[in-house]
Amino acid sequence: MHKVAMSRVDWSALREDFPILRERVNGHPLIYFDNAASSQKPSAVLNVVRSYYEHENANVHRGLHALSARATEHYEKSRHRVADFIGATSADEIVFTRGTTESINLVAQAWGGRFLHAGDVILLTEMEHHSNLVPWQLLSERIGAQLRFVPVHDDGTLALEKLSSLLTPEVKMFAFTHVSNSLGTINPVVDLCQKARGVGAVTLVDAAQSIGHMPLNVQELGCDFLAFSGHKMCAPTGIGVLYARSEILKSIPPWHGGGEMITSVTLEKSSFKQPPHRFEAGTPNIAGAIGLAAAIDYIEGIGRAQIFQHDVDFATYALKRMAEVPGLRVLGTAQERGGVISFVMDAAHPHDLTTFADRYGLALRGGHHCNQPLMRRFGVTGTSRASFYFYNTREEIDRTIDILQKAVGFFK
């Protein structure tokens, strides 16, 4: 991608929008490098959520009083904001869920339960997060479908040269991640979706690690489904999105049953609303949806292209500095990568290293990162992971290298 002008963004000033970044941990300033797990929240989002609970708190859609009307208006405005953010053709293509995991489970159980049959093939990749693996395993066990996997090269890229033998007419669903949550690899989504359409396969893109980090438009990607979580893009936890092309969404039966998703109910039978409300049984995360819209406004105020360039520059600098640490090895060296770096050190197990780093206020993540098959493919039980966002600084990288150097001496 071409370079984006960075001069107009005052990155250090943005840090002031995040109260938690002023925290001290074990007497040290917090270095928060666990953004792939969950990002921090700016005051703009925190204030909107607080304002909802203080001034508008009521259930949506069902009430005739003023608070319910205001809550409903803001909830549905949030749906329109999400649709605009990802380039959906209509807000009716946006289903609010608890997050990426629930979105993928919805597709696997509702769409897969209706349209997949014994002998059909579901194509995944070896780099999938468990949330885009386990739901398909459960479905395949239930209906007798088969799973196939696109392998991963040593550099952390997909073995696309094998795609023609894997992506055959037997494949009915091709589900894959946009950006690997362990390797940072950015996959060629447009090309993968185009190839899937060529054999009649439906596509699902796990955008959890890309949605808040780079420009994304579902029309340009050409995907049928797209799933993401709000908490990885400055929004509250417990809110996520499933995008689905309108004609596909209309063909899917309900997943959860209960209030709000029905038009009429008798003791024997029920009839159901049109999408997206058909898939939102019960009281939704209203504050979460409103907070998600506020997070979108905040991110758009910075610019997703600028954030992406910041990620790339930051990861490049971090990789250069990490090369100075004895016995440190990075997993995945793809040229097209985001702000995620997984590494192992001869000095210490990832869990021990993460615990040691916490002494100095450094928040890393150690373990398999819900990528157990990928870890086995690289011959490790887990890694330490540093994942970055636009509020991180190069000074934090420099401090991190000092901490890792200390770890080498400590664990000798």
SEDREN-556159 format. One record per residue (C-alpha): x, y, z. Coordinates in steps of 0.1 Angstrom, whole numbers, padded with zeros to 4 digits, always signed. Each point is the difference from the previous one (the first is absolute). Layout:
REM SEDREN-556159
XYZ
...
***
This chain:
REM SEDREN-556159
+0000+0000+0000
+0012+0035-0007
+0011+0022+0028
-0025+0023+0016
+0009+0035+0012
+0004-0003+0038
+0008+0036+0009
-0035+0011+0007
-0006-0025+0028
+0013+0009+0034
+0004-0035+0013
+0013+0010+0034
-0030+0023+0005
-0023-0029-0006
+0014-0018+0030
-0016+0026+0022
-0034-0013-0012
+0006-0033+0018
-0002+0003+0038
+0014-0035+0006
+0033+0008-0017
+0008+0022+0030
-0001-0031+0023
+0031-0012+0017
+0006-0038+0005
+0024-0012+0027
+0013+0036+0002
+0007+0003-0037
-0019+0018-0028
-0023-0024-0018
+0012-0012-0034
-0031-0016-0015
+0010-0024-0028
-0030-0024+0003
-0022+0018-0026
-0006-0031-0020
-0019-0014+0030
-0018+0032+0008
+0006+0037-0007
-0004+0028+0024
-0029+0025+0000
+0002+0037-0006
-0020+0025+0022
-0023+0007-0030
-0012-0036+0002
-0001-0002+0038
-0020+0032+0002
-0026-0011-0026
-0006-0033+0019
-0003+0019+0033
-0023+0025-0015
-0023-0028-0013
-0003-0015+0034
-0005+0033+0017
-0025+0015-0024
-0016-0026-0024
+0002-0034+0017
-0030-0020-0012
-0007-0031-0021
-0002+0005-0038
-0028-0005-0025
-0027-0011+0024
-0007+0031+0021
-0023+0029-0009
+0015+0024+0026
+0026+0027-0006
+0031-0018+0013
-0007-0031-0021
-0006+0021-0031
+0034+0018+0006
+0018-0033+0007
-0015-0016-0031
+0010+0030-0022
+0036-0001+0011
+0002-0038-0002
-0012+0000-0036
+0021+0030-0009
+0030-0021+0012
-0010-0027-0025
+0000+0025-0028
+0034+0013+0012
+0014-0035-0002
-0014-0006-0035
+0015+0032-0012
+0034-0008+0017
+0004-0033-0019
-0018+0009-0032
-0031-0022+0004
-0028+0008-0025
-0026+0002+0028
-0002+0001+0038
-0021-0031-0003
+0032-0019-0008
+0013+0007+0035
-0007-0024+0029
+0012+0010+0034
+0016-0029+0020
+0022-0003+0030
+0031-0002-0022
+0019-0018-0027
-0005-0034+0017
-0038+0003+0002
-0001+0013-0036
+0018-0030-0013
-0020-0024+0021
-0032+0016-0014
+0012-0006-0036
+0011-0036+0007
-0031-0010+0018
-0027+0020-0018
+0014+0002-0036
+0020-0032+0003
-0028-0019+0016
-0023+0008-0029
+0023-0001-0030
+0028-0024+0008
-0004-0038-0003
+0019-0032+0005
+0030-0001-0024
+0002+0038-0005
+0034+0016+0006
+0008+0029+0023
+0033+0016-0009
+0020+0018+0027
+0036+0009+0006
+0026-0012+0024
+0003+0035+0015
-0036+0003+0012
-0009+0011+0035
-0020-0026+0019
-0031+0021-0005
+0002-0007-0038
+0009-0037+0005
-0020-0015+0029
-0034+0010-0013
+0007-0017-0033
+0013-0031+0018
-0032-0002+0020
-0021+0004-0032
+0020-0025-0020
-0003-0026+0028
-0038+0006+0001
-0008-0002-0037
+0030-0020-0015
+0016+0028-0019
+0038+0000-0006
+0026+0025+0010
+0030+0010-0022
+0028+0024+0009
+0022+0023-0020
+0036-0006+0014
+0022+0028+0013
+0036+0006-0013
+0029+0004+0023
-0001+0038-0006
-0036+0001+0013
-0018+0004-0033
-0026-0023-0014
+0011-0027-0025
-0021+0015-0028
+0016-0022-0026
-0020-0029+0015
-0033+0019-0001
-0011-0014-0034
+0001-0036+0013
-0018+0010+0033
-0026+0025-0013
-0020-0024-0021
-0038-0001-0008
-0005-0022+0031
+0009+0030+0021
-0032+0018+0011
+0016+0023+0026
+0034+0017+0000
+0006+0017+0034
+0033+0017+0007
+0015+0028+0020
+0009+0034-0014
+0030+0006+0023
+0015-0028+0021
-0003+0007+0037
+0034-0018+0006
+0021+0006-0031
-0013+0034-0011
-0003-0013-0036
-0024+0019-0022
-0018-0024-0023
-0010+0009-0036
-0037+0001+0008
-0012+0014-0034
+0018-0027-0019
-0012-0028+0024
-0036+0011-0003
+0002+0002-0037
+0014-0035-0003
-0027-0013+0023
-0027+0016-0021
+0015-0018-0030
-0009-0034+0015
-0033+0011+0015
+0012+0001+0036
-0013+0025+0026
+0027+0020+0019
+0003+0011+0036
+0027+0025+0010
+0012+0002+0036
+0008+0037+0002
+0006+0002+0038
+0036+0011-0005
-0005+0022-0030
-0032+0020+0007
+0015+0027+0021
+0034+0001-0017
-0005+0005-0037
-0025+0011-0026
-0026-0027-0006
-0029-0001-0024
-0021-0032-0004
-0009+0009-0035
+0036+0003-0010
+0009-0032+0019
-0028-0019-0017
-0008-0021+0031
-0033-0016+0008
+0004+0002+0038
+0023+0021+0022
+0004-0001+0038
+0017+0022+0025
+0000+0011+0036
-0004+0035+0014
+0024-0004+0029
+0030-0003-0024
-0007+0034-0015
-0005+0023+0030
-0036-0010+0007
-0014-0018+0031
+0002-0037+0005
-0030-0022-0008
-0009+0016-0033
+0008-0013-0034
-0013-0001-0035
-0010-0025-0027
-0002+0014-0035
-0018-0021-0026
-0011+0007-0035
-0037+0007+0001
-0012-0029-0022
+0020-0024+0021
-0012+0014+0034
-0036-0003-0011
+0005-0037-0008
+0012-0009+0035
-0023-0012+0027
+0000+0014+0036
+0028-0011+0022
-0011+0010+0035
-0036+0001+0010
-0018+0025+0023
-0014+0034+0002
+0005+0027-0026
+0008-0023-0029
-0036-0011-0006
-0030+0015-0017
-0026-0024+0016
+0001-0029+0024
-0026-0026+0008
+0004-0030+0023
+0007-0022-0030
+0020+0022-0024
+0018+0034-0005
+0007+0022-0030
+0031+0021-0002
+0011+0035-0009
+0021+0008-0031
+0038+0004+0005
+0018+0013+0019
-0025-0001+0029
-0007-0037-0006
+0035-0006+0014
-0001+0023+0030
-0021-0019+0025
-0004+0015+0034
+0013+0033+0014
+0031+0010-0020
+0032+0018+0012
-0015+0034-0006
+0028+0020+0017
+0025-0022-0018
-0015+0008-0034
-0001+0038+0008
+0036-0002+0012
+0010-0018-0032
-0014+0028-0021
+0020+0025+0022
+0032-0021-0006
-0006+0001-0037
-0004+0038+0001
+0033+0002+0020
+0019-0023-0024
-0013+0018-0031
+0011+0032+0015
+0035-0012+0000
-0002-0019-0034
+0003-0037-0005
+0027+0004-0027
+0020+0021+0025
-0004-0026+0027
+0011-0028-0024
+0031+0019-0010
+0007+0006+0037
-0003-0038+0007
+0023-0009-0028
+0027+0026+0010
-0003-0010+0036
+0003-0038-0007
+0030+0007-0023
+0018+0019+0028
-0009-0026+0026
+0013-0028-0022
+0033+0019-0006
+0005+0005+0038
-0010-0036+0009
+0028-0012-0023
+0024+0014+0027
-0013-0024+0027
+0021-0032+0003
-0019-0032-0005
-0033+0017-0012
-0017-0015-0030
-0030+0015-0018
-0027-0023-0014
-0012+0012-0034
+0019+0023-0022
-0026+0009-0026
+0006+0033-0019
-0037+0008+0002
-0006+0002+0037
-0018+0019+0027
+0010+0011+0035
+0003-0034+0016
+0033-0018+0008
+0002-0034+0016
+0034-0012+0012
+0018-0026+0021
+0031+0005+0021
+0026-0026+0009
+0002+0016+0035
-0035-0007+0012
-0034-0017-0006
-0026+0026-0013
-0020-0002+0032
+0031+0007+0021
+0011+0028-0023
-0034+0016+0001
+0000-0001+0038
+0035+0015+0001
-0010+0028-0024
-0030+0008+0022
+0024+0009+0028
+0010+0030-0021
-0035+0010-0011
+0002-0017-0034
-0032-0018-0010
+0008-0027-0025
-0019-0032-0006
+0015-0034+0004
-0015-0033-0012
-0015-0016-0031
-0023+0030-0007
-0029-0023-0009
+0022-0013-0028
+0010-0034+0012
+0002-0017-0035
+0021+0029-0012
+0024-0002+0030
+0004-0038-0007
+0007+0008-0037
+0030+0022+0012
+0011-0025+0026
-0007+0021+0031
-0025-0003+0028
-0005+0038+0000
+0016+0034-0006
+0003+0034+0016
-0021+0025-0020
+0004+0037-0003
-0029+0017-0018
-0002+0037-0007
-0025+0028-0006
+0002+0036-0009
+0004+0012+0036
+0033-0019+0005
+0033+0018-0004
+0035-0008-0011
+0012+0008+0034
-0021-0029+0013
+0018-0023-0025
+0033+0012+0013
-0010-0006+0036
-0013-0035-0011
+0034-0009-0015
+0017+0010+0033
-0025-0022+0019
+0007-0030-0024
+0037+0006+0004
-0004-0002+0038
-0020-0032-0004
+0030-0016-0019
+0022+0007+0030
-0026-0009+0026
-0008-0035-0014
+0036-0010-0007
***
